[in-house]
Amino acid sequence: MLACLPDGEIERFIDEDLPYGDLTTHLLGIGNQPGVITFATREETTLCCTEEAARVLEKCGCRVLALEPSGMCCVPGAVFLTATGPAQALHAGWKVALNLLEYASGIASRTARIVEAARASMPGIAVVTTRKSFPGTKKVAIKAVCAGGALPHRLGLSETVLVFKQHTAFLGGLDAFLKNVAGLRARAPENRIIVEADDADEALRIARAGVDVIQVDKLPPAALRQLVADIRSVDPAVKISAAGGINEGNVAQYAASGVDIIVLSSVYFGKPADIGVTIQPA
């Protein structure tokens, strides 16, 4: 089951949009009239944050009647969330819930399409996403990635060992670092050691050092295919990940190169899901 955001996050979303009440609904004098709000897809959509959208509505004073879970793929026109309540509650929760749904479901839908394209080319390949989500949105973004069938590459700096050239620059360069991989492994025996390579030569040098994962950055798929074969000849056990510039248009080519892992950021950037909302008197 996908994790849900805590109440504090939900309340913060509402407070950003509704700090002092809804002036329009108040002036129109319709606040106490009962009504119904319905959310439906306008395109094929992998849903995300439906649970949070429902809680937004509930905290605003609505009662949820029907709800489909995050991770469900809906055809155009599918109704996935319905709630009732007084007009003031429906209008208070409307845009907060919709913005959350469209942002999260947009990421989830892109992720689902990318995972499908990658696995059609290479069944079983892992698709993971970077920590390049917009600051303040990580919990929503990670839930959306998981709803779309991928996993996070790194949740943050605290739980993974991923060595870049920006690290080895302080150690005398890549080769100086590679001489001490055994020492690094001894200090963190439960962590896999991942090292990024900027080109084929670096990748092969890293393979000879006995790391767990080689992350190859920004190498074209055709060159990557040959490099994967060369790395396997050096160390058949090492995992290989491809990163840098991978998106829905080229992920199948990268997956076909033979790598074990696709690392990308592109799911975070793109149009939101297109979701329609109707609010009517009960």
C-alpha positions as CSV (number, residue, x, y, z in Angstrom):
1,M,0.0,0.0,0.0
2,L,1.3,3.5,-0.9
3,A,2.0,5.7,2.1
4,C,-0.4,8.6,2.7
5,L,0.7,12.1,3.6
6,P,0.4,13.1,7.3
7,D,-2.4,15.4,8.5
8,G,0.0,18.3,8.9
9,E,0.7,18.3,5.2
10,I,-2.9,18.2,4.3
11,E,-3.7,21.1,6.6
12,R,-0.9,23.1,5.2
13,F,-2.2,22.7,1.7
14,I,-5.6,23.9,2.8
15,D,-4.2,26.9,4.8
16,E,-2.2,28.1,1.8
17,D,-5.4,28.5,-0.3
18,L,-7.9,29.3,2.5
19,P,-6.2,31.4,5.2
20,Y,-9.3,33.4,6.2
21,G,-12.3,31.7,4.5
22,D,-13.9,31.9,1.1
23,L,-15.0,35.5,0.4
24,T,-16.8,34.7,-2.9
25,T,-19.0,31.9,-1.4
26,H,-19.7,34.1,1.7
27,L,-20.8,37.1,-0.4
28,L,-23.0,35.0,-2.6
29,G,-24.8,33.6,0.4
30,I,-24.7,30.0,-0.9
31,G,-22.4,28.5,1.7
32,N,-25.0,26.3,3.5
33,Q,-26.7,24.9,0.4
34,P,-26.0,21.1,0.0
35,G,-24.1,20.0,-3.1
36,V,-22.1,17.2,-4.7
37,I,-18.5,17.4,-6.1
38,T,-17.3,14.8,-8.7
39,F,-13.8,14.3,-10.1
40,A,-13.3,12.5,-13.4
41,T,-10.4,11.9,-15.8
42,R,-10.3,13.5,-19.2
43,E,-7.6,11.3,-20.5
44,E,-6.0,8.0,-19.6
45,T,-4.6,8.6,-16.2
46,T,-2.7,6.7,-13.5
47,L,-4.2,8.2,-10.3
48,C,-2.2,9.4,-7.4
49,C,-3.0,11.2,-4.2
50,T,-6.7,10.4,-4.4
51,E,-6.5,9.5,-0.7
52,E,-5.1,12.9,0.1
53,A,-7.6,14.7,-2.0
54,A,-10.4,12.9,-0.1
55,R,-8.9,14.0,3.2
56,V,-8.7,17.6,1.9
57,L,-12.4,17.5,1.2
58,E,-13.2,15.8,4.6
59,K,-11.2,18.4,6.5
60,C,-13.1,21.2,4.7
61,G,-16.4,19.6,5.9
62,C,-17.4,17.2,3.1
63,R,-18.3,13.5,3.2
64,V,-16.6,11.2,0.7
65,L,-19.0,8.8,-1.1
66,A,-16.7,7.0,-3.5
67,L,-12.9,6.9,-4.0
68,E,-10.5,4.9,-6.3
69,P,-7.0,4.3,-4.9
70,S,-3.7,5.7,-6.0
71,G,-2.0,3.6,-8.7
72,M,-5.2,2.8,-10.6
73,C,-5.1,3.4,-14.3
74,C,-8.4,5.0,-15.4
75,V,-9.8,5.4,-18.9
76,P,-11.0,8.9,-20.1
77,G,-14.3,9.8,-18.5
78,A,-13.9,7.6,-15.4
79,V,-15.3,9.1,-12.2
80,F,-12.9,8.3,-9.3
81,L,-13.9,10.6,-6.4
82,T,-17.3,11.9,-5.3
83,A,-18.2,13.8,-2.1
84,T,-21.1,15.7,-0.7
85,G,-21.3,18.7,1.6
86,P,-22.4,22.3,2.0
87,A,-21.3,24.6,-0.9
88,Q,-18.8,26.4,1.4
89,A,-17.0,23.0,2.1
90,L,-17.1,21.9,-1.5
91,H,-15.6,25.2,-2.8
92,A,-13.0,25.2,0.0
93,G,-11.6,21.8,-0.9
94,W,-12.2,22.0,-4.7
95,K,-9.0,23.5,-6.0
96,V,-6.7,22.2,-3.3
97,A,-7.8,18.7,-4.1
98,L,-7.7,19.2,-7.8
99,N,-4.2,20.8,-7.9
100,L,-2.9,17.9,-5.8
101,L,-4.5,15.3,-8.0
102,E,-3.4,16.8,-11.3
103,Y,0.2,17.4,-10.2
104,A,0.6,13.9,-8.6
105,S,-1.3,12.0,-11.3
106,G,0.7,13.8,-14.0
107,I,3.9,12.4,-12.5
108,A,2.3,8.9,-11.9
109,S,1.0,8.8,-15.5
110,R,4.4,9.7,-17.0
111,T,6.1,7.2,-14.8
112,A,3.7,4.5,-15.8
113,R,4.2,5.1,-19.5
114,I,8.0,5.1,-19.1
115,V,8.0,1.9,-17.0
116,E,5.8,0.2,-19.6
117,A,8.0,1.3,-22.5
118,A,11.2,0.3,-20.7
119,R,9.9,-3.2,-19.7
120,A,8.5,-3.8,-23.2
121,S,12.0,-3.4,-24.4
122,M,13.7,-5.2,-21.4
123,P,11.4,-7.1,-19.1
124,G,12.3,-6.8,-15.4
125,I,14.5,-3.7,-15.8
126,A,14.4,-1.4,-12.7
127,V,13.2,2.2,-13.3
128,V,14.2,4.6,-10.5
129,T,13.9,8.4,-10.1
130,T,16.4,10.9,-8.8
131,R,16.0,13.4,-6.0
132,K,15.4,16.3,-8.4
133,S,11.7,16.8,-7.4
134,F,10.8,20.4,-6.7
135,P,11.7,21.3,-3.1
136,G,8.7,20.9,-0.7
137,T,7.0,18.4,-3.0
138,K,9.1,15.3,-2.3
139,K,6.4,13.3,-0.4
140,V,3.9,13.8,-3.1
141,A,6.4,13.2,-5.9
142,I,7.7,9.9,-4.3
143,K,4.2,8.7,-3.8
144,A,3.4,9.5,-7.5
145,V,6.6,7.7,-8.7
146,C,5.6,4.6,-6.8
147,A,2.0,4.8,-8.0
148,G,3.4,4.8,-11.5
149,G,5.4,1.6,-10.9
150,A,8.9,2.9,-10.4
151,L,10.9,3.5,-7.2
152,P,13.1,6.3,-5.9
153,H,16.8,6.0,-6.8
154,R,17.7,8.0,-3.6
155,L,15.4,9.4,-1.0
156,G,18.2,11.7,0.1
157,L,21.9,11.9,1.0
158,S,21.6,10.0,4.3
159,E,21.0,6.4,3.2
160,T,23.0,5.9,0.0
161,V,26.6,5.8,-1.0
162,L,26.8,7.4,-4.5
163,V,30.2,8.8,-5.5
164,F,30.5,11.5,-8.1
165,K,33.5,13.2,-9.6
166,Q,32.6,16.1,-7.3
167,H,33.5,13.8,-4.4
168,T,36.7,12.3,-5.9
169,A,38.0,15.8,-6.7
170,F,38.7,16.1,-3.0
171,L,40.4,12.7,-2.9
172,G,43.0,13.1,-5.6
173,G,40.9,12.0,-8.5
174,L,39.0,8.9,-9.5
175,D,41.9,6.5,-9.5
176,A,43.0,7.5,-6.0
177,F,39.5,6.9,-4.8
178,L,39.2,3.5,-6.5
179,K,42.3,2.3,-4.6
180,N,40.4,2.7,-1.4
181,V,37.0,1.0,-2.3
182,A,37.7,-1.8,0.1
183,G,38.2,0.6,2.9
184,L,34.9,2.4,2.1
185,R,33.1,-1.0,2.0
186,A,34.5,-1.9,5.4
187,R,33.2,1.4,6.9
188,A,29.7,0.8,5.4
189,P,29.3,-3.0,5.0
190,E,25.5,-2.8,4.6
191,N,25.5,-0.2,1.8
192,R,26.0,-0.8,-1.8
193,I,28.7,1.4,-3.3
194,I,27.6,3.2,-6.5
195,V,30.1,5.2,-8.6
196,E,29.2,7.4,-11.5
197,A,31.3,7.3,-14.7
198,D,31.3,10.1,-17.3
199,D,32.6,8.0,-20.1
200,A,33.5,4.4,-21.1
201,D,37.1,4.6,-19.9
202,E,36.0,5.6,-16.4
203,A,33.3,3.0,-16.4
204,L,35.8,0.2,-17.1
205,R,38.3,1.5,-14.5
206,I,35.4,1.5,-11.9
207,A,34.4,-2.0,-12.9
208,R,37.9,-3.3,-12.1
209,A,37.7,-1.8,-8.6
210,G,34.8,-4.1,-7.5
211,V,32.1,-1.6,-6.8
212,D,28.4,-2.7,-6.6
213,V,26.9,-0.4,-9.2
214,I,28.4,1.7,-12.1
215,Q,26.2,4.6,-13.0
216,V,26.9,5.7,-16.6
217,D,26.0,9.3,-17.2
218,K,24.8,10.8,-20.6
219,L,26.2,8.1,-22.9
220,P,24.1,7.5,-26.1
221,P,22.3,4.2,-26.2
222,A,24.3,2.7,-29.0
223,A,27.6,3.4,-27.2
224,L,26.1,2.2,-24.0
225,R,25.2,-1.2,-25.5
226,Q,28.9,-1.8,-26.3
227,L,30.0,-0.5,-22.9
228,V,27.7,-2.9,-21.1
229,A,29.2,-5.8,-22.9
230,D,32.7,-4.6,-22.0
231,I,31.9,-4.1,-18.4
232,R,30.3,-7.6,-18.1
233,S,33.6,-9.0,-19.4
234,V,35.4,-7.3,-16.6
235,D,32.9,-8.0,-13.8
236,P,29.8,-10.0,-14.6
237,A,28.3,-9.4,-11.2
238,V,28.4,-5.6,-11.2
239,K,25.1,-3.8,-11.8
240,I,25.0,-1.0,-14.5
241,S,22.6,1.9,-14.4
242,A,22.1,4.5,-17.2
243,A,21.4,8.1,-16.2
244,G,21.2,11.5,-17.8
245,G,18.6,12.7,-20.4
246,I,16.4,9.7,-20.3
247,N,12.7,10.3,-21.0
248,E,9.6,8.8,-22.5
249,G,10.9,9.2,-26.0
250,N,14.2,7.3,-25.6
251,V,13.8,5.0,-22.5
252,A,13.1,1.9,-24.7
253,Q,16.5,2.4,-26.4
254,Y,18.3,2.8,-23.1
255,A,16.6,-0.3,-21.7
256,A,17.5,-2.3,-24.8
257,S,21.2,-1.5,-24.2
258,G,21.3,-4.2,-21.5
259,V,21.7,-2.0,-18.4
260,D,20.1,-3.2,-15.2
261,I,18.7,0.1,-14.0
262,I,17.2,3.2,-15.6
263,V,17.7,6.4,-13.6
264,L,15.8,9.5,-14.6
265,S,14.3,12.8,-13.5
266,S,12.0,13.5,-16.5
267,V,8.9,12.2,-14.7
268,Y,8.9,15.3,-12.5
269,F,8.6,17.7,-15.4
270,G,5.6,17.9,-17.8
271,K,2.0,18.7,-18.0
272,P,-0.4,17.9,-15.1
273,A,-3.0,15.2,-15.6
274,D,-6.2,16.6,-17.1
275,I,-9.0,16.1,-14.5
276,G,-12.5,17.5,-14.7
277,V,-14.5,18.6,-11.7
278,T,-18.3,19.3,-11.4
279,I,-20.0,20.9,-8.4
280,Q,-23.7,20.8,-8.4
281,P,-26.5,21.4,-5.9
282,A,-27.7,18.2,-4.3
